[in-house]
Amino acid sequence: MVNNKEIFNVFFREKPAMMLVEIKNEKGEIYASSIAKKVDCTYSHVVKILQEMQKAGLINFEKQGRLKLLTLTKTGQEVAEKIDGIRAVL
């Protein structure tokens, strides 16, 4: 029998999905470097995926000095909530 994590990964690429969920669940400010640690990816891979998400209208980068703060757009928030909901059901 396939476990829940494996079946979730069948439907979604794990890392990008979890990046959105991590941004949604973060209570304070969140940056690409902290996402990289949380989802166990290289910083460069995370930035590449986040740039694709930005193009798709899911996240925004807000420059704060040298740092870029990540925030979800309304659409990004909806997608992240649905991914989190599906993960909870599985």
PyMOL Python script that loads the backbone (N, CA, C, O; Angstrom):
from pymol import cmd

cmd.read_pdbstr("""\
ATOM      1  N   MET A   1       0.842  -1.195   0.000  1.00  0.00           N
ATOM      2  CA  MET A   1       0.000   0.000   0.000  1.00  0.00           C
ATOM      3  C   MET A   1       0.883   1.253   0.000  1.00  0.00           C
ATOM      4  O   MET A   1       1.904   1.304   0.686  1.00  0.00           O
ATOM      5  N   VAL A   2       0.482   2.242  -0.765  1.00  0.00           N
ATOM      6  CA  VAL A   2       1.228   3.494  -0.869  1.00  0.00           C
ATOM      7  C   VAL A   2       0.898   4.355   0.341  1.00  0.00           C
ATOM      8  O   VAL A   2      -0.265   4.485   0.722  1.00  0.00           O
ATOM      9  N   ASN A   3       1.937   4.947   0.950  1.00  0.00           N
ATOM     10  CA  ASN A   3       1.638   5.818   2.094  1.00  0.00           C
ATOM     11  C   ASN A   3       1.174   7.196   1.620  1.00  0.00           C
ATOM     12  O   ASN A   3       1.307   7.534   0.443  1.00  0.00           O
ATOM     13  N   ASN A   4       0.632   7.980   2.541  1.00  0.00           N
ATOM     14  CA  ASN A   4       0.023   9.264   2.204  1.00  0.00           C
ATOM     15  C   ASN A   4       0.995  10.241   1.561  1.00  0.00           C
ATOM     16  O   ASN A   4       0.626  10.952   0.627  1.00  0.00           O
ATOM     17  N   LYS A   5       2.218  10.285   2.042  1.00  0.00           N
ATOM     18  CA  LYS A   5       3.214  11.204   1.496  1.00  0.00           C
ATOM     19  C   LYS A   5       3.515  10.845   0.044  1.00  0.00           C
ATOM     20  O   LYS A   5       3.646  11.728  -0.804  1.00  0.00           O
ATOM     21  N   GLU A   6       3.623   9.557  -0.236  1.00  0.00           N
ATOM     22  CA  GLU A   6       3.921   9.125  -1.613  1.00  0.00           C
ATOM     23  C   GLU A   6       2.791   9.484  -2.565  1.00  0.00           C
ATOM     24  O   GLU A   6       3.044   9.953  -3.675  1.00  0.00           O
ATOM     25  N   ILE A   7       1.544   9.269  -2.146  1.00  0.00           N
ATOM     26  CA  ILE A   7       0.420   9.576  -3.020  1.00  0.00           C
ATOM     27  C   ILE A   7       0.297  11.081  -3.237  1.00  0.00           C
ATOM     28  O   ILE A   7      -0.061  11.522  -4.329  1.00  0.00           O
ATOM     29  N   PHE A   8       0.587  11.865  -2.216  1.00  0.00           N
ATOM     30  CA  PHE A   8       0.588  13.328  -2.360  1.00  0.00           C
ATOM     31  C   PHE A   8       1.597  13.731  -3.441  1.00  0.00           C
ATOM     32  O   PHE A   8       1.319  14.589  -4.279  1.00  0.00           O
ATOM     33  N   ASN A   9       2.769  13.097  -3.402  1.00  0.00           N
ATOM     34  CA  ASN A   9       3.818  13.426  -4.365  1.00  0.00           C
ATOM     35  C   ASN A   9       3.485  12.967  -5.778  1.00  0.00           C
ATOM     36  O   ASN A   9       4.063  13.467  -6.743  1.00  0.00           O
ATOM     37  N   VAL A  10       2.565  12.027  -5.909  1.00  0.00           N
ATOM     38  CA  VAL A  10       2.107  11.608  -7.231  1.00  0.00           C
ATOM     39  C   VAL A  10       1.343  12.758  -7.889  1.00  0.00           C
ATOM     40  O   VAL A  10       1.478  12.999  -9.089  1.00  0.00           O
ATOM     41  N   PHE A  11       0.543  13.459  -7.093  1.00  0.00           N
ATOM     42  CA  PHE A  11      -0.290  14.531  -7.631  1.00  0.00           C
ATOM     43  C   PHE A  11       0.418  15.871  -7.721  1.00  0.00           C
ATOM     44  O   PHE A  11       0.087  16.699  -8.570  1.00  0.00           O
ATOM     45  N   PHE A  12       1.380  16.084  -6.859  1.00  0.00           N
ATOM     46  CA  PHE A  12       2.061  17.377  -6.800  1.00  0.00           C
ATOM     47  C   PHE A  12       3.561  17.171  -6.738  1.00  0.00           C
ATOM     48  O   PHE A  12       4.040  16.222  -6.117  1.00  0.00           O
ATOM     49  N   ARG A  13       4.297  18.054  -7.379  1.00  0.00           N
ATOM     50  CA  ARG A  13       5.738  18.065  -7.144  1.00  0.00           C
ATOM     51  C   ARG A  13       5.918  18.591  -5.724  1.00  0.00           C
ATOM     52  O   ARG A  13       5.470  19.686  -5.382  1.00  0.00           O
ATOM     53  N   GLU A  14       6.570  17.798  -4.929  1.00  0.00           N
ATOM     54  CA  GLU A  14       6.612  18.071  -3.496  1.00  0.00           C
ATOM     55  C   GLU A  14       7.205  19.430  -3.147  1.00  0.00           C
ATOM     56  O   GLU A  14       6.577  20.201  -2.420  1.00  0.00           O
ATOM     57  N   LYS A  15       8.388  19.740  -3.642  1.00  0.00           N
ATOM     58  CA  LYS A  15       9.095  20.951  -3.195  1.00  0.00           C
ATOM     59  C   LYS A  15       8.318  22.236  -3.506  1.00  0.00           C
ATOM     60  O   LYS A  15       8.113  23.048  -2.603  1.00  0.00           O
ATOM     61  N   PRO A  16       7.877  22.447  -4.764  1.00  0.00           N
ATOM     62  CA  PRO A  16       7.128  23.685  -5.024  1.00  0.00           C
ATOM     63  C   PRO A  16       5.845  23.789  -4.200  1.00  0.00           C
ATOM     64  O   PRO A  16       5.516  24.861  -3.692  1.00  0.00           O
ATOM     65  N   ALA A  17       5.123  22.677  -4.068  1.00  0.00           N
ATOM     66  CA  ALA A  17       3.889  22.695  -3.280  1.00  0.00           C
ATOM     67  C   ALA A  17       4.190  23.074  -1.839  1.00  0.00           C
ATOM     68  O   ALA A  17       3.482  23.883  -1.239  1.00  0.00           O
ATOM     69  N   MET A  18       5.242  22.486  -1.289  1.00  0.00           N
ATOM     70  CA  MET A  18       5.576  22.758   0.109  1.00  0.00           C
ATOM     71  C   MET A  18       6.102  24.179   0.298  1.00  0.00           C
ATOM     72  O   MET A  18       5.940  24.758   1.373  1.00  0.00           O
ATOM     73  N   MET A  19       6.728  24.746  -0.730  1.00  0.00           N
ATOM     74  CA  MET A  19       7.177  26.141  -0.634  1.00  0.00           C
ATOM     75  C   MET A  19       5.983  27.060  -0.428  1.00  0.00           C
ATOM     76  O   MET A  19       6.010  27.938   0.435  1.00  0.00           O
ATOM     77  N   LEU A  20       4.934  26.859  -1.221  1.00  0.00           N
ATOM     78  CA  LEU A  20       3.737  27.694  -1.072  1.00  0.00           C
ATOM     79  C   LEU A  20       3.120  27.513   0.310  1.00  0.00           C
ATOM     80  O   LEU A  20       2.740  28.488   0.958  1.00  0.00           O
ATOM     81  N   VAL A  21       3.022  26.263   0.759  1.00  0.00           N
ATOM     82  CA  VAL A  21       2.433  25.989   2.073  1.00  0.00           C
ATOM     83  C   VAL A  21       3.277  26.617   3.186  1.00  0.00           C
ATOM     84  O   VAL A  21       2.728  27.164   4.142  1.00  0.00           O
ATOM     85  N   GLU A  22       4.599  26.544   3.070  1.00  0.00           N
ATOM     86  CA  GLU A  22       5.484  27.160   4.077  1.00  0.00           C
ATOM     87  C   GLU A  22       5.285  28.672   4.131  1.00  0.00           C
ATOM     88  O   GLU A  22       5.240  29.254   5.215  1.00  0.00           O
ATOM     89  N   ILE A  23       5.166  29.307   2.971  1.00  0.00           N
ATOM     90  CA  ILE A  23       4.941  30.758   2.942  1.00  0.00           C
ATOM     91  C   ILE A  23       3.597  31.070   3.611  1.00  0.00           C
ATOM     92  O   ILE A  23       3.492  32.016   4.392  1.00  0.00           O
ATOM     93  N   LYS A  24       2.584  30.279   3.303  1.00  0.00           N
ATOM     94  CA  LYS A  24       1.250  30.484   3.885  1.00  0.00           C
ATOM     95  C   LYS A  24       1.274  30.325   5.404  1.00  0.00           C
ATOM     96  O   LYS A  24       0.657  31.114   6.121  1.00  0.00           O
ATOM     97  N   ASN A  25       1.976  29.318   5.893  1.00  0.00           N
ATOM     98  CA  ASN A  25       1.954  28.995   7.317  1.00  0.00           C
ATOM     99  C   ASN A  25       2.912  29.832   8.161  1.00  0.00           C
ATOM    100  O   ASN A  25       2.824  29.821   9.389  1.00  0.00           O
ATOM    101  N   GLU A  26       3.817  30.551   7.520  1.00  0.00           N
ATOM    102  CA  GLU A  26       4.790  31.366   8.258  1.00  0.00           C
ATOM    103  C   GLU A  26       4.079  32.527   8.945  1.00  0.00           C
ATOM    104  O   GLU A  26       3.318  33.266   8.320  1.00  0.00           O
ATOM    105  N   LYS A  27       4.340  32.670  10.229  1.00  0.00           N
ATOM    106  CA  LYS A  27       3.686  33.741  10.990  1.00  0.00           C
ATOM    107  C   LYS A  27       4.403  35.088  10.831  1.00  0.00           C
ATOM    108  O   LYS A  27       3.766  36.142  10.837  1.00  0.00           O
ATOM    109  N   GLY A  28       5.729  35.042  10.691  1.00  0.00           N
ATOM    110  CA  GLY A  28       6.485  36.279  10.562  1.00  0.00           C
ATOM    111  C   GLY A  28       6.920  36.496   9.123  1.00  0.00           C
ATOM    112  O   GLY A  28       6.281  36.021   8.184  1.00  0.00           O
ATOM    113  N   GLU A  29       8.007  37.213   8.970  1.00  0.00           N
ATOM    114  CA  GLU A  29       8.550  37.463   7.636  1.00  0.00           C
ATOM    115  C   GLU A  29       9.266  36.214   7.154  1.00  0.00           C
ATOM    116  O   GLU A  29       9.858  35.483   7.947  1.00  0.00           O
ATOM    117  N   ILE A  30       9.211  35.972   5.845  1.00  0.00           N
ATOM    118  CA  ILE A  30       9.870  34.790   5.295  1.00  0.00           C
ATOM    119  C   ILE A  30      10.638  35.168   4.032  1.00  0.00           C
ATOM    120  O   ILE A  30      10.201  35.998   3.235  1.00  0.00           O
ATOM    121  N   TYR A  31      11.794  34.531   3.879  1.00  0.00           N
ATOM    122  CA  TYR A  31      12.695  34.818   2.774  1.00  0.00           C
ATOM    123  C   TYR A  31      13.046  33.515   2.060  1.00  0.00           C
ATOM    124  O   TYR A  31      12.824  32.429   2.595  1.00  0.00           O
ATOM    125  N   ALA A  32      13.590  33.625   0.861  1.00  0.00           N
ATOM    126  CA  ALA A  32      13.966  32.450   0.071  1.00  0.00           C
ATOM    127  C   ALA A  32      14.938  31.548   0.829  1.00  0.00           C
ATOM    128  O   ALA A  32      14.836  30.324   0.751  1.00  0.00           O
ATOM    129  N   SER A  33      15.876  32.144   1.560  1.00  0.00           N
ATOM    130  CA  SER A  33      16.868  31.339   2.287  1.00  0.00           C
ATOM    131  C   SER A  33      16.209  30.481   3.362  1.00  0.00           C
ATOM    132  O   SER A  33      16.613  29.336   3.568  1.00  0.00           O
ATOM    133  N   SER A  34      15.198  31.017   4.050  1.00  0.00           N
ATOM    134  CA  SER A  34      14.528  30.221   5.085  1.00  0.00           C
ATOM    135  C   SER A  34      13.647  29.138   4.456  1.00  0.00           C
ATOM    136  O   SER A  34      13.510  28.053   5.020  1.00  0.00           O
ATOM    137  N   ILE A  35      13.056  29.419   3.308  1.00  0.00           N
ATOM    138  CA  ILE A  35      12.279  28.400   2.582  1.00  0.00           C
ATOM    139  C   ILE A  35      13.203  27.253   2.164  1.00  0.00           C
ATOM    140  O   ILE A  35      12.848  26.081   2.289  1.00  0.00           O
ATOM    141  N   ALA A  36      14.391  27.605   1.668  1.00  0.00           N
ATOM    142  CA  ALA A  36      15.352  26.578   1.229  1.00  0.00           C
ATOM    143  C   ALA A  36      15.662  25.602   2.364  1.00  0.00           C
ATOM    144  O   ALA A  36      15.728  24.392   2.146  1.00  0.00           O
ATOM    145  N   LYS A  37      15.848  26.124   3.562  1.00  0.00           N
ATOM    146  CA  LYS A  37      16.128  25.261   4.716  1.00  0.00           C
ATOM    147  C   LYS A  37      14.924  24.394   5.065  1.00  0.00           C
ATOM    148  O   LYS A  37      15.072  23.204   5.342  1.00  0.00           O
ATOM    149  N   LYS A  38      13.740  24.985   5.053  1.00  0.00           N
ATOM    150  CA  LYS A  38      12.534  24.265   5.467  1.00  0.00           C
ATOM    151  C   LYS A  38      12.153  23.140   4.511  1.00  0.00           C
ATOM    152  O   LYS A  38      11.660  22.100   4.947  1.00  0.00           O
ATOM    153  N   VAL A  39      12.374  23.336   3.211  1.00  0.00           N
ATOM    154  CA  VAL A  39      11.979  22.295   2.245  1.00  0.00           C
ATOM    155  C   VAL A  39      13.175  21.491   1.743  1.00  0.00           C
ATOM    156  O   VAL A  39      13.049  20.671   0.833  1.00  0.00           O
ATOM    157  N   ASP A  40      14.347  21.738   2.355  1.00  0.00           N
ATOM    158  CA  ASP A  40      15.559  20.980   2.039  1.00  0.00           C
ATOM    159  C   ASP A  40      15.927  21.039   0.553  1.00  0.00           C
ATOM    160  O   ASP A  40      16.055  20.013  -0.115  1.00  0.00           O
ATOM    161  N   CYS A  41      16.092  22.259   0.061  1.00  0.00           N
ATOM    162  CA  CYS A  41      16.500  22.521  -1.329  1.00  0.00           C
ATOM    163  C   CYS A  41      17.649  23.519  -1.315  1.00  0.00           C
ATOM    164  O   CYS A  41      17.876  24.212  -0.323  1.00  0.00           O
ATOM    165  N   THR A  42      18.363  23.580  -2.423  1.00  0.00           N
ATOM    166  CA  THR A  42      19.395  24.607  -2.529  1.00  0.00           C
ATOM    167  C   THR A  42      18.720  25.970  -2.707  1.00  0.00           C
ATOM    168  O   THR A  42      17.606  26.064  -3.221  1.00  0.00           O
ATOM    169  N   TYR A  43      19.402  26.993  -2.282  1.00  0.00           N
ATOM    170  CA  TYR A  43      18.885  28.362  -2.401  1.00  0.00           C
ATOM    171  C   TYR A  43      18.595  28.691  -3.866  1.00  0.00           C
ATOM    172  O   TYR A  43      17.550  29.262  -4.178  1.00  0.00           O
ATOM    173  N   SER A  44      19.515  28.331  -4.765  1.00  0.00           N
ATOM    174  CA  SER A  44      19.336  28.674  -6.181  1.00  0.00           C
ATOM    175  C   SER A  44      18.112  27.975  -6.781  1.00  0.00           C
ATOM    176  O   SER A  44      17.400  28.562  -7.595  1.00  0.00           O
ATOM    177  N   HIS A  45      17.867  26.726  -6.382  1.00  0.00           N
ATOM    178  CA  HIS A  45      16.696  25.994  -6.862  1.00  0.00           C
ATOM    179  C   HIS A  45      15.412  26.660  -6.356  1.00  0.00           C
ATOM    180  O   HIS A  45      14.445  26.808  -7.103  1.00  0.00           O
ATOM    181  N   VAL A  46      15.413  27.055  -5.089  1.00  0.00           N
ATOM    182  CA  VAL A  46      14.250  27.720  -4.494  1.00  0.00           C
ATOM    183  C   VAL A  46      13.964  29.029  -5.219  1.00  0.00           C
ATOM    184  O   VAL A  46      12.814  29.313  -5.552  1.00  0.00           O
ATOM    185  N   VAL A  47      14.991  29.823  -5.464  1.00  0.00           N
ATOM    186  CA  VAL A  47      14.806  31.113  -6.142  1.00  0.00           C
ATOM    187  C   VAL A  47      14.230  30.907  -7.541  1.00  0.00           C
ATOM    188  O   VAL A  47      13.351  31.655  -7.971  1.00  0.00           O
ATOM    189  N   LYS A  48      14.721  29.899  -8.245  1.00  0.00           N
ATOM    190  CA  LYS A  48      14.233  29.604  -9.598  1.00  0.00           C
ATOM    191  C   LYS A  48      12.737  29.263  -9.559  1.00  0.00           C
ATOM    192  O   LYS A  48      11.964  29.772 -10.370  1.00  0.00           O
ATOM    193  N   ILE A  49      12.337  28.414  -8.630  1.00  0.00           N
ATOM    194  CA  ILE A  49      10.923  28.040  -8.499  1.00  0.00           C
ATOM    195  C   ILE A  49      10.084  29.245  -8.072  1.00  0.00           C
ATOM    196  O   ILE A  49       8.988  29.457  -8.591  1.00  0.00           O
ATOM    197  N   LEU A  50      10.599  30.031  -7.128  1.00  0.00           N
ATOM    198  CA  LEU A  50       9.859  31.214  -6.666  1.00  0.00           C
ATOM    199  C   LEU A  50       9.664  32.222  -7.797  1.00  0.00           C
ATOM    200  O   LEU A  50       8.620  32.870  -7.871  1.00  0.00           O
ATOM    201  N   GLN A  51      10.652  32.361  -8.673  1.00  0.00           N
ATOM    202  CA  GLN A  51      10.509  33.270  -9.814  1.00  0.00           C
ATOM    203  C   GLN A  51       9.397  32.791 -10.753  1.00  0.00           C
ATOM    204  O   GLN A  51       8.647  33.602 -11.295  1.00  0.00           O
ATOM    205  N   GLU A  52       9.296  31.469 -10.941  1.00  0.00           N
ATOM    206  CA  GLU A  52       8.208  30.913 -11.754  1.00  0.00           C
ATOM    207  C   GLU A  52       6.862  31.185 -11.089  1.00  0.00           C
ATOM    208  O   GLU A  52       5.883  31.507 -11.763  1.00  0.00           O
ATOM    209  N   MET A  53       6.818  31.054  -9.771  1.00  0.00           N
ATOM    210  CA  MET A  53       5.580  31.324  -9.033  1.00  0.00           C
ATOM    211  C   MET A  53       5.197  32.797  -9.141  1.00  0.00           C
ATOM    212  O   MET A  53       4.017  33.140  -9.218  1.00  0.00           O
ATOM    213  N   GLN A  54       6.206  33.655  -9.145  1.00  0.00           N
ATOM    214  CA  GLN A  54       5.936  35.092  -9.290  1.00  0.00           C
ATOM    215  C   GLN A  54       5.343  35.367 -10.675  1.00  0.00           C
ATOM    216  O   GLN A  54       4.373  36.115 -10.800  1.00  0.00           O
ATOM    217  N   LYS A  55       5.924  34.765 -11.709  1.00  0.00           N
ATOM    218  CA  LYS A  55       5.395  34.936 -13.074  1.00  0.00           C
ATOM    219  C   LYS A  55       3.958  34.443 -13.174  1.00  0.00           C
ATOM    220  O   LYS A  55       3.154  35.003 -13.919  1.00  0.00           O
ATOM    221  N   ALA A  56       3.635  33.387 -12.417  1.00  0.00           N
ATOM    222  CA  ALA A  56       2.292  32.813 -12.437  1.00  0.00           C
ATOM    223  C   ALA A  56       1.316  33.586 -11.550  1.00  0.00           C
ATOM    224  O   ALA A  56       0.133  33.251 -11.481  1.00  0.00           O
ATOM    225  N   GLY A  57       1.818  34.619 -10.872  1.00  0.00           N
ATOM    226  CA  GLY A  57       0.953  35.450 -10.041  1.00  0.00           C
ATOM    227  C   GLY A  57       0.601  34.848  -8.687  1.00  0.00           C
ATOM    228  O   GLY A  57      -0.435  35.178  -8.109  1.00  0.00           O
ATOM    229  N   LEU A  58       1.468  33.958  -8.174  1.00  0.00           N
ATOM    230  CA  LEU A  58       1.197  33.309  -6.898  1.00  0.00           C
ATOM    231  C   LEU A  58       1.887  33.989  -5.719  1.00  0.00           C
ATOM    232  O   LEU A  58       1.371  33.975  -4.602  1.00  0.00           O
ATOM    233  N   ILE A  59       3.053  34.583  -5.968  1.00  0.00           N
ATOM    234  CA  ILE A  59       3.794  35.248  -4.890  1.00  0.00           C
ATOM    235  C   ILE A  59       4.305  36.604  -5.355  1.00  0.00           C
ATOM    236  O   ILE A  59       4.360  36.901  -6.548  1.00  0.00           O
ATOM    237  N   ASN A  60       4.676  37.415  -4.370  1.00  0.00           N
ATOM    238  CA  ASN A  60       5.340  38.701  -4.623  1.00  0.00           C
ATOM    239  C   ASN A  60       6.655  38.728  -3.861  1.00  0.00           C
ATOM    240  O   ASN A  60       6.772  38.159  -2.775  1.00  0.00           O
ATOM    241  N   PHE A  61       7.636  39.392  -4.442  1.00  0.00           N
ATOM    242  CA  PHE A  61       8.889  39.692  -3.753  1.00  0.00           C
ATOM    243  C   PHE A  61       8.818  41.152  -3.341  1.00  0.00           C
ATOM    244  O   PHE A  61       8.547  42.014  -4.176  1.00  0.00           O
ATOM    245  N   GLU A  62       9.055  41.444  -2.073  1.00  0.00           N
ATOM    246  CA  GLU A  62       9.111  42.832  -1.607  1.00  0.00           C
ATOM    247  C   GLU A  62      10.514  43.089  -1.103  1.00  0.00           C
ATOM    248  O   GLU A  62      10.958  42.483  -0.128  1.00  0.00           O
ATOM    249  N   LYS A  63      11.210  43.997  -1.777  1.00  0.00           N
ATOM    250  CA  LYS A  63      12.591  44.276  -1.400  1.00  0.00           C
ATOM    251  C   LYS A  63      12.636  45.056  -0.089  1.00  0.00           C
ATOM    252  O   LYS A  63      11.974  46.082   0.064  1.00  0.00           O
ATOM    253  N   GLN A  64      13.430  44.550   0.849  1.00  0.00           N
ATOM    254  CA  GLN A  64      13.671  45.250   2.119  1.00  0.00           C
ATOM    255  C   GLN A  64      15.179  45.315   2.302  1.00  0.00           C
ATOM    256  O   GLN A  64      15.794  44.400   2.851  1.00  0.00           O
ATOM    257  N   GLY A  65      15.758  46.402   1.837  1.00  0.00           N
ATOM    258  CA  GLY A  65      17.216  46.506   1.858  1.00  0.00           C
ATOM    259  C   GLY A  65      17.804  45.468   0.919  1.00  0.00           C
ATOM    260  O   GLY A  65      17.457  45.428  -0.262  1.00  0.00           O
ATOM    261  N   ARG A  66      18.695  44.624   1.438  1.00  0.00           N
ATOM    262  CA  ARG A  66      19.302  43.562   0.613  1.00  0.00           C
ATOM    263  C   ARG A  66      18.402  42.336   0.508  1.00  0.00           C
ATOM    264  O   ARG A  66      18.594  41.494  -0.369  1.00  0.00           O
ATOM    265  N   LEU A  67      17.422  42.237   1.400  1.00  0.00           N
ATOM    266  CA  LEU A  67      16.581  41.048   1.465  1.00  0.00           C
ATOM    267  C   LEU A  67      15.309  41.203   0.643  1.00  0.00           C
ATOM    268  O   LEU A  67      14.818  42.314   0.440  1.00  0.00           O
ATOM    269  N   LYS A  68      14.777  40.064   0.167  1.00  0.00           N
ATOM    270  CA  LYS A  68      13.496  40.062  -0.528  1.00  0.00           C
ATOM    271  C   LYS A  68      12.507  39.258   0.297  1.00  0.00           C
ATOM    272  O   LYS A  68      12.632  38.041   0.436  1.00  0.00           O
ATOM    273  N   LEU A  69      11.529  39.955   0.838  1.00  0.00           N
ATOM    274  CA  LEU A  69      10.473  39.336   1.622  1.00  0.00           C
ATOM    275  C   LEU A  69       9.478  38.679   0.673  1.00  0.00           C
ATOM    276  O   LEU A  69       9.134  39.245  -0.364  1.00  0.00           O
ATOM    277  N   LEU A  70       9.014  37.475   1.033  1.00  0.00           N
ATOM    278  CA  LEU A  70       8.048  36.760   0.209  1.00  0.00           C
ATOM    279  C   LEU A  70       6.647  36.921   0.772  1.00  0.00           C
ATOM    280  O   LEU A  70       6.441  36.802   1.979  1.00  0.00           O
ATOM    281  N   THR A  71       5.685  37.190  -0.100  1.00  0.00           N
ATOM    282  CA  THR A  71       4.287  37.225   0.308  1.00  0.00           C
ATOM    283  C   THR A  71       3.465  36.525  -0.765  1.00  0.00           C
ATOM    284  O   THR A  71       3.829  36.517  -1.941  1.00  0.00           O
ATOM    285  N   LEU A  72       2.355  35.940  -0.341  1.00  0.00           N
ATOM    286  CA  LEU A  72       1.450  35.301  -1.291  1.00  0.00           C
ATOM    287  C   LEU A  72       0.481  36.333  -1.852  1.00  0.00           C
ATOM    288  O   LEU A  72       0.060  37.253  -1.151  1.00  0.00           O
ATOM    289  N   THR A  73       0.137  36.169  -3.109  1.00  0.00           N
ATOM    290  CA  THR A  73      -0.945  36.961  -3.687  1.00  0.00           C
ATOM    291  C   THR A  73      -2.251  36.314  -3.240  1.00  0.00           C
ATOM    292  O   THR A  73      -2.229  35.270  -2.587  1.00  0.00           O
ATOM    293  N   LYS A  74      -3.374  36.910  -3.577  1.00  0.00           N
ATOM    294  CA  LYS A  74      -4.672  36.320  -3.230  1.00  0.00           C
ATOM    295  C   LYS A  74      -4.783  34.929  -3.858  1.00  0.00           C
ATOM    296  O   LYS A  74      -5.217  33.982  -3.202  1.00  0.00           O
ATOM    297  N   THR A  75      -4.394  34.810  -5.118  1.00  0.00           N
ATOM    298  CA  THR A  75      -4.433  33.514  -5.815  1.00  0.00           C
ATOM    299  C   THR A  75      -3.475  32.521  -5.157  1.00  0.00           C
ATOM    300  O   THR A  75      -3.820  31.356  -4.961  1.00  0.00           O
ATOM    301  N   GLY A  76      -2.274  32.984  -4.817  1.00  0.00           N
ATOM    302  CA  GLY A  76      -1.295  32.132  -4.155  1.00  0.00           C
ATOM    303  C   GLY A  76      -1.805  31.613  -2.823  1.00  0.00           C
ATOM    304  O   GLY A  76      -1.573  30.457  -2.470  1.00  0.00           O
ATOM    305  N   GLN A  77      -2.501  32.471  -2.081  1.00  0.00           N
ATOM    306  CA  GLN A  77      -3.083  32.078  -0.795  1.00  0.00           C
ATOM    307  C   GLN A  77      -4.120  30.975  -1.003  1.00  0.00           C
ATOM    308  O   GLN A  77      -4.147  29.995  -0.260  1.00  0.00           O
ATOM    309  N   GLU A  78      -4.969  31.140  -2.013  1.00  0.00           N
ATOM    310  CA  GLU A  78      -6.004  30.142  -2.302  1.00  0.00           C
ATOM    311  C   GLU A  78      -5.383  28.801  -2.687  1.00  0.00           C
ATOM    312  O   GLU A  78      -5.813  27.752  -2.207  1.00  0.00           O
ATOM    313  N   VAL A  79      -4.373  28.839  -3.553  1.00  0.00           N
ATOM    314  CA  VAL A  79      -3.705  27.609  -3.994  1.00  0.00           C
ATOM    315  C   VAL A  79      -3.040  26.917  -2.803  1.00  0.00           C
ATOM    316  O   VAL A  79      -3.170  25.704  -2.637  1.00  0.00           O
ATOM    317  N   ALA A  80      -2.329  27.685  -1.977  1.00  0.00           N
ATOM    318  CA  ALA A  80      -1.641  27.117  -0.814  1.00  0.00           C
ATOM    319  C   ALA A  80      -2.630  26.481   0.158  1.00  0.00           C
ATOM    320  O   ALA A  80      -2.359  25.417   0.716  1.00  0.00           O
ATOM    321  N   GLU A  81      -3.783  27.134   0.362  1.00  0.00           N
ATOM    322  CA  GLU A  81      -4.797  26.571   1.263  1.00  0.00           C
ATOM    323  C   GLU A  81      -5.348  25.261   0.723  1.00  0.00           C
ATOM    324  O   GLU A  81      -5.575  24.317   1.480  1.00  0.00           O
ATOM    325  N   LYS A  82      -5.562  25.205  -0.584  1.00  0.00           N
ATOM    326  CA  LYS A  82      -6.087  23.984  -1.192  1.00  0.00           C
ATOM    327  C   LYS A  82      -5.058  22.852  -1.137  1.00  0.00           C
ATOM    328  O   LYS A  82      -5.418  21.706  -0.867  1.00  0.00           O
ATOM    329  N   ILE A  83      -3.799  23.157  -1.388  1.00  0.00           N
ATOM    330  CA  ILE A  83      -2.734  22.134  -1.282  1.00  0.00           C
ATOM    331  C   ILE A  83      -2.670  21.609   0.138  1.00  0.00           C
ATOM    332  O   ILE A  83      -2.596  20.401   0.358  1.00  0.00           O
ATOM    333  N   ASP A  84      -2.698  22.526   1.108  1.00  0.00           N
ATOM    334  CA  ASP A  84      -2.639  22.128   2.517  1.00  0.00           C
ATOM    335  C   ASP A  84      -3.851  21.271   2.888  1.00  0.00           C
ATOM    336  O   ASP A  84      -3.731  20.302   3.637  1.00  0.00           O
ATOM    337  N   GLY A  85      -5.019  21.639   2.354  1.00  0.00           N
ATOM    338  CA  GLY A  85      -6.240  20.882   2.601  1.00  0.00           C
ATOM    339  C   GLY A  85      -6.163  19.472   2.034  1.00  0.00           C
ATOM    340  O   GLY A  85      -6.550  18.509   2.696  1.00  0.00           O
ATOM    341  N   ILE A  86      -5.669  19.354   0.820  1.00  0.00           N
ATOM    342  CA  ILE A  86      -5.519  18.038   0.178  1.00  0.00           C
ATOM    343  C   ILE A  86      -4.534  17.195   0.971  1.00  0.00           C
ATOM    344  O   ILE A  86      -4.772  16.010   1.207  1.00  0.00           O
ATOM    345  N   ARG A  87      -3.427  17.805   1.383  1.00  0.00           N
ATOM    346  CA  ARG A  87      -2.417  17.088   2.161  1.00  0.00           C
ATOM    347  C   ARG A  87      -3.033  16.570   3.462  1.00  0.00           C
ATOM    348  O   ARG A  87      -2.732  15.456   3.891  1.00  0.00           O
ATOM    349  N   ALA A  88      -3.886  17.367   4.084  1.00  0.00           N
ATOM    350  CA  ALA A  88      -4.531  16.961   5.339  1.00  0.00           C
ATOM    351  C   ALA A  88      -5.470  15.772   5.123  1.00  0.00           C
ATOM    352  O   ALA A  88      -5.558  14.889   5.976  1.00  0.00           O
ATOM    353  N   VAL A  89      -6.166  15.747   3.994  1.00  0.00           N
ATOM    354  CA  VAL A  89      -7.092  14.652   3.680  1.00  0.00           C
ATOM    355  C   VAL A  89      -6.330  13.361   3.427  1.00  0.00           C
ATOM    356  O   VAL A  89      -6.764  12.286   3.841  1.00  0.00           O
ATOM    357  N   LEU A  90      -5.187  13.467   2.743  1.00  0.00           N
ATOM    358  CA  LEU A  90      -4.390  12.277   2.449  1.00  0.00           C
ATOM    359  C   LEU A  90      -3.675  11.812   3.691  1.00  0.00           C
ATOM    360  O   LEU A  90      -2.949  10.819   3.651  1.00  0.00           O
TER     361      LEU A  90
END
""", "prot")
cmd.dss("prot")
cmd.show_as("cartoon", "prot")
cmd.util.cbc("prot")
cmd.orient("prot")
